[in-house]
C-alpha cells in the first residue's frame, strides 16, 4: 500500500507539472497537447485511488476530448491539408497568409477556364473584381499600347488598393485560367479581417512593384 501511495504521488506531480508547463507556453497546439497529457495523468491518479473518483475522471476525459477537437482544428488551420492542386499553386503566391486565412479567402473566389477572349477590366471604369492569372496570358491595352502579361500576377489590384477606376483595359486570352474575387464581397471580408487585409495589401503591393520593374 505504501508503494502504491508513492506511485500515486508521482503521477499527480507529473500531472500538475505538465499542466503548468502548458500554461507557460504561448503556442496553442503545444499548450493544449501538454494540458491533455496532464489531464491523462489526472485520470490515472483518480482511478488508482482505493476509492476511484469517477466524476473528476469523467470531466478530465471531457477536457481531453475538447482539447483534441481544438488541436485538430488548429492543425488543419496551419497546414495545406485538403487543398486541391490548383489551390496549392495559388497558395505559393499568397503564402504570407496562414493556410487557415487562405482557406477563408478562397471561399469567396471563383475559378475560370477561359475558352474565348474575356474582358476583365475597362479603362476609367470601376473594377468589379480582383483577378489572379493562374495560367495563360492577359492582354493589357493602355493609351494605344498593347502588352501581354504572363501568368502568376494580379489584375485589378491597383484599383482595389486605391479604390480607383481601372487604369487599363485587360482581356484574358483563350487558354488562361483565372481566379477572381468579387470586389464588394472582398472589401467586406477584409473589413472584418484586418489581419488578412494587411497581409493581402502587402502581397498586392509587391505584385505592383514587380510589374513596375518588369
MOMOJO-V371316 format. One record per pair of residues at least 12 apart in sequence whose C-alpha atoms are under 10 Angstrom apart, sorted by the first residue. I is the first residue (numbers start at 1). J is the second residue. Records with the same first field share a line. If there is no record, write none. Layout:
I: J + J
This chain:
1: 50
4: 48 + 49 + 50
5: 48 + 49 + 50
7: 45 + 48
8: 41 + 42 + 44 + 45 + 46 + 47 + 48 + 49
9: 45
10: 41 + 45
11: 38 + 40 + 41 + 42 + 43 + 44 + 45 + 46 + 48
12: 38 + 39 + 41 + 42 + 43 + 44 + 45 + 46
13: 38 + 41 + 42 + 45
14: 37 + 38 + 41 + 42
15: 34 + 35 + 36 + 37 + 38 + 39 + 40 + 41 + 42 + 43 + 44 + 45
16: 35 + 38 + 39 + 41 + 42
17: 34 + 35 + 38
18: 31 + 33 + 34 + 35 + 36 + 37 + 38 + 39 + 41
19: 31 + 32 + 33 + 34 + 35 + 36 + 37 + 38 + 39 + 41
20: 34 + 35 + 38
21: 34 + 35 + 38
22: 34 + 35 + 36 + 37 + 38
23: 35
28: 70 + 71 + 74
29: 67 + 68 + 70 + 71 + 72 + 73 + 74 + 75
30: 71
31: 67 + 71
32: 63 + 64 + 66 + 67 + 68 + 70 + 71
33: 64 + 67 + 68 + 71
35: 63 + 64 + 67
36: 60 + 61 + 63 + 64 + 65 + 66 + 67 + 68
37: 64
38: 60 + 64
39: 57 + 59 + 60 + 61 + 62 + 63 + 64
40: 57 + 60 + 61 + 63 + 64
41: 57 + 60
42: 56 + 57 + 60 + 61
43: 56 + 57 + 58 + 59 + 60 + 61
44: 57
45: 57
46: 58 + 60
73: 100
74: 100
75: 99 + 100
76: 99 + 100
77: 98 + 99 + 100 + 101 + 102 + 103
78: 98 + 99 + 100 + 101
79: 98 + 99 + 100
80: 98 + 99 + 100 + 102 + 103
81: 99
82: 103
83: 99 + 103
86: 111 + 134 + 177 + 179
87: 102 + 103 + 106 + 134 + 179
89: 134 + 152
90: 102 + 106 + 132 + 133 + 134 + 152 + 179
91: 103 + 106
92: 152
93: 132 + 134 + 152 + 153 + 203 + 207
94: 199 + 200 + 203 + 204
95: 199 + 203
96: 196 + 199 + 200 + 202 + 203
97: 195 + 196 + 197 + 198 + 199 + 200 + 203
98: 196 + 199
101: 193 + 195 + 196
102: 196
104: 189 + 196
105: 181 + 186 + 189 + 190 + 196 + 200
106: 179 + 180 + 181
107: 181
108: 180 + 181 + 182 + 185 + 186 + 189
109: 129 + 130 + 131 + 178 + 179 + 180 + 181 + 182 + 185 + 186
110: 131 + 178 + 179 + 180 + 181 + 182
111: 131 + 132 + 134 + 177 + 178 + 179 + 180 + 181
112: 133 + 134 + 176 + 177 + 178 + 179 + 180
113: 134 + 135 + 136 + 172 + 174 + 175 + 176 + 177 + 178 + 179
114: 135 + 136 + 172 + 173 + 174 + 175 + 176 + 177 + 178
115: 172 + 173 + 174 + 175 + 176 + 177
116: 171 + 172 + 173 + 174 + 175 + 176
117: 138 + 139 + 171 + 172 + 173 + 174 + 175 + 176
118: 138 + 139 + 170 + 171 + 172 + 173 + 174 + 176
119: 138 + 139 + 169 + 170 + 171 + 172 + 173
120: 138 + 139 + 140 + 155 + 156 + 166 + 168 + 169 + 170 + 171 + 172 + 180
121: 140 + 141 + 155 + 156 + 165 + 166 + 167 + 168 + 169 + 170 + 171 + 172
122: 140 + 141 + 142 + 165 + 166 + 167 + 168 + 169 + 170 + 171
123: 141 + 142 + 143 + 165 + 166 + 167 + 168 + 169 + 170
124: 164 + 165 + 166 + 167 + 168 + 169
125: 159 + 164 + 165 + 166 + 167 + 168 + 169
126: 156 + 159 + 160 + 163 + 164 + 165 + 166 + 167 + 183
127: 155 + 156 + 157 + 158 + 159 + 160 + 163 + 164 + 165 + 166 + 167 + 182 + 183 + 184
128: 156 + 159 + 160 + 165 + 166 + 180 + 181 + 182 + 183 + 184
129: 155 + 156 + 157 + 159 + 160 + 179 + 180 + 181 + 182 + 183 + 184 + 185 + 186
130: 154 + 155 + 156 + 157 + 158 + 159 + 160 + 179 + 180 + 181 + 182 + 183 + 186
131: 153 + 154 + 155 + 156 + 157 + 178 + 179 + 180 + 181 + 182 + 183
132: 151 + 152 + 153 + 154 + 155 + 156 + 157 + 177 + 178 + 179 + 180 + 181
133: 149 + 150 + 151 + 152 + 153 + 154 + 155 + 172 + 176 + 177 + 178 + 179 + 180
134: 150 + 151 + 152 + 153 + 154 + 176 + 177 + 178 + 179
135: 150 + 151 + 152 + 153 + 175 + 176 + 177 + 178 + 179
136: 149 + 150 + 151 + 152 + 172 + 173 + 174 + 175 + 176 + 177 + 178
137: 149 + 150 + 151 + 152 + 153 + 171 + 172 + 173 + 174 + 175 + 176 + 177 + 178
138: 150 + 151 + 153 + 155 + 170 + 171 + 172 + 173 + 174 + 176
139: 168 + 169 + 170 + 171 + 172 + 173
140: 155 + 167 + 168 + 169 + 170 + 171 + 172
141: 167 + 168 + 169 + 170 + 171
142: 167 + 168 + 169 + 170
143: 167 + 168 + 169
145: 168
146: 168 + 169 + 170
147: 170
148: 170 + 171 + 172 + 173
149: 170 + 172 + 211
150: 176
151: 176 + 177 + 178
152: 178 + 207
153: 204 + 207 + 208 + 210 + 211
154: 178 + 179 + 180 + 203 + 204 + 207 + 208 + 211
155: 168 + 170 + 171 + 172 + 178 + 180 + 204 + 207 + 208
156: 168 + 169 + 170 + 180 + 183 + 204
157: 201 + 203 + 204 + 205 + 207 + 208
158: 204 + 205 + 207 + 208
159: 183
160: 183 + 184 + 186 + 187 + 201 + 204
161: 187 + 200 + 201 + 204 + 205
